[in-house]
Amino acid sequence: MDSRSKILGRIRAGHNRDKLAKKDANVLARRIKAHKRGIIPKRGDIPQKDRLDLFQKKIEALAATVERVSSKEDIPAKVQEYLAQNNLPSRIKITPSKEVTDLPWDKIPTLEMVEGAGAEEDMVGLSPAFAAVAESGTLMMASGKDTPSTVNFVPENHIVVLDVNSMTGSYEEAWDRLRESYGEATMPRTVNFISGPSRTADIEQRLIMGAHGPKQLHIIMVGDVDE
């Protein structure tokens, strides 16, 4: 018996349940395969250009910062500007994804780009978003060998590159995009949803930034909307 079967067996035993009957298992399998949608807010059912504006409004309200560029060629210069404005070091930990490694970093020789997973000494991390959700102002980050989740959470400052054509109106659309990209049987190990910098008010109701992740989140939205 593998570890998964053992864990599920303990859960069933804890609830005084036996293994599902074949009939019930088939019902469950059909329900999972159908990906039945819940209630979808109408605010995300708008033209793509309006979704970009809604996303920016929502995530800025959650203390993130956003800027837009028309071309990927503009990203290195914008990153340099952001670092200078916030008095941050020029050393950046970036994911090994070609979405960010193939950018023209050589145009800004003062930047030190280090590929790999996030580490304690990293002050700034940069990674690509898989998608974004306009209805709540949320980034969807998919983990993988080229997109380690540690870059999203370990550095105190996180810069995210977001292709505007990956903007969705709702979470359901974002999951559809993920399934289309990865396939039903090869989903990423981790999918993280990020809405603004890390924060908590658990202690004496005082808002503390960066308690469980980055203190600052900056998003660079790239490209023009495909009509």
Order of alpha helices (4+ residues) and beta strands (2+ residues): alpha-alpha-alpha-beta-alpha-beta-alpha-beta-beta-beta-beta-alpha-beta-beta-alpha-beta-beta-beta-beta
